[in-house]
Amino acid sequence: MTKKESKALRRPFVKELFRGNTFNLSMTVLASLIGAATSLMISWLLKAIIDLISGECPYTMGTLLIVVAVSIGIISLGWALDHAFLSRFRAKAMRQYRAYVFDRLLEKGIQAFSGENSSLYLSALSNDVNTIEQDFVGRLQNALEVVVTFLGALGLMLWYSPLLTLIAIGFSLLPILVSIVLGDKAAKAEKAVSDKKEAYTGMLKDALTGFAVIKSFKAENSIARLHGSSNDAVAQASEQRSKVTVNVGYASNIAGGILQIGVFLVAAALALSGKGVTAGTALIFVQLLNYVLAPIQSLPTFYAGTKSAFGLMDKLAEALHKNVPDKGEHIEPELTEGIELRDLTFAYEPKKPILKDVDMDLKAGGCYALVGGSGSGKSTILNLLMAAYDTYGGQILYDGRELKTISPGSLYDLVSIIQQNVFVFNSTIRDNITLFSDFPKAEVDRAVRLSGLSKLIAEKGEDYLCGENGSGLSGGERQRVSIARALLRKTPVLFVDEATAALDAETSFEILDAILKLDGYTRIMVTHDLDENILRRCTGLFTLKNGAIAEQGTFDELMEKKGYFYSLFTVSQR
């Protein structure tokens, strides 16, 4: 991606920092102007006092005391503005930025998100946001103040001695060169830290999610080594960033020192030679040089911080830009004929097919089960039916319409999915059923009744807090919450992907029984549980083997064939 394209993608992210924040920003800018003005006024006072002592000042001590009193009053006004508006500006800027990023993330389709690493977004909304606030937003006001002070100081220097000013500008080229050279290195170091923290966040997420597996397999030492490796990578990147930061600071200070000492020596020489430079002027140049040096010394840090912040924004903007647009034909949320798969083929990697020439005819209102060994392609079929990938061969038809021509938004109004891993928010049972949306009480009660949640709510109440990721609910209760969500949406098609894999036999039967009782829905279940009482009630069964349909028919038909399904079922009963 070109720099021009990256800048275009970044622009709306930067705008969010300032949208509706103009007044707060204006007040902080005004505070910066006041700070710059008082700094220059103090410099002028120092010159006037030195010249008064040497008998070359046209002002009296009384006049200077009045100027001091006015300066104190102006400083107090600047402090009041900073106190009232600076923190408000920063807080609103970052709140809007985080909200914009999250809203953009929610715009991504399943197809776009399925191939991405969620750790990128976790890092972007945590570590990277902090970096952007500290290195860009937090330094913005200071940058404005030092720039204004720099311009004012430069104006005074030209007023007092154009010759000395030109000499000072010549000396200033060294600090500017340092800032340009080291700024890029600092930005690269910051990006490296962000990348390593992103990888660490992903590793940590996996470890915490799979904590039970780690303990049961006694894999603590192996996981600790993985954590140590990732942790070391973050530490090394952070160490390198610190070294670059130290180099930037020392190089800037050395260059600034050369500038200050050089200009002071020249000013002293001009004063001694009687070239129109007074002692006060020589000293004021040293004072004003501090304000000239301020942006030069802070420029490497601010420049590096800005580049780092923009680099993080660019990385995020590019990831969020990789989306599948909601284009295609809008369809009504109804299924009258059914779903057809014709010669369906699919591969995650070239020349490694997962599905091969799969044909299915799934009639509207029917209940179908996909069975087969692990890796046979069952869950992949559901993913394709949910438009997770569009790189398949053959056809997927909803009432005769090819899936690739249907807009993802209208597809999600047609289908819902119940998966093995049900995410439950740390909120009430009702909020988890409605997903924080408003539904009529009658509709919620219907979903509760049909999903089998009535007993739970009668015991604990709909305001019962479910705990982090549903820790306050059993596995069966979490699955019933998932069913209630789907029922509340009233989508006519319901996919069930290994929803009972982690449940005991009794609870598994209860969940599948509840799904089978949902008349009027087209249900397609991927199940490992070959329960005869469940499978006999299905409209049809599809047995997959190595990505192809080995057999299809009713339970009785497949048992009579004594083929692959018969073998699977017989083994499962032992």
ABEGO torsion letter per residue (X at the ends): XBAAAAAAAAAAAAAAAABGAAAAAAAAAAAAAAAAAAAAAAAAAAAAAAAAAAGABABBAAAAAAAAAAAAAAAAAAAAAAAAAAAAAAAAAAAAAAAAAAAAAAABBAAAAAABBAAAAAAAABAAAAAAAAAAAAAAAAAAAAAAAAAAAAAAAAAABAAAAAAAAAAAAAAAAAAAAAAAAAAAAAAAAAAAAAAAAAAAAAAAAAAAAAAAAGAAAAAAAAAAAAAAAAAAAAAAAAAAAAAAAAAAAAAAAAAAAAAAAAAAAAAAAGAGBBAAAAAAAAAAAAAAAAAAAAAAAAAAAAAAAAAAAAAAAAAAABBBBBBEBBBBBBBAAEBBBBGBBBBABBGBBABBGBBBBBBBGBBBBBBEBBGAGAAAAAAAAAGABAABBEBBBBGGBBAAABBAAAAAAABBBBBABBBBBBBBAAAAAAGGBBBBAAAAAAAAAAAGAAAAAAAAEAABBAEBGGAABBAAAAAAAAAAAAAAAGBABBBBBGAAAABBAAAAAAAAAAAAABBGBBBBBBBABBBAAAAAABABBBBBBGGBBABBEBAAAAAAAGBAAAAAAAAAAX
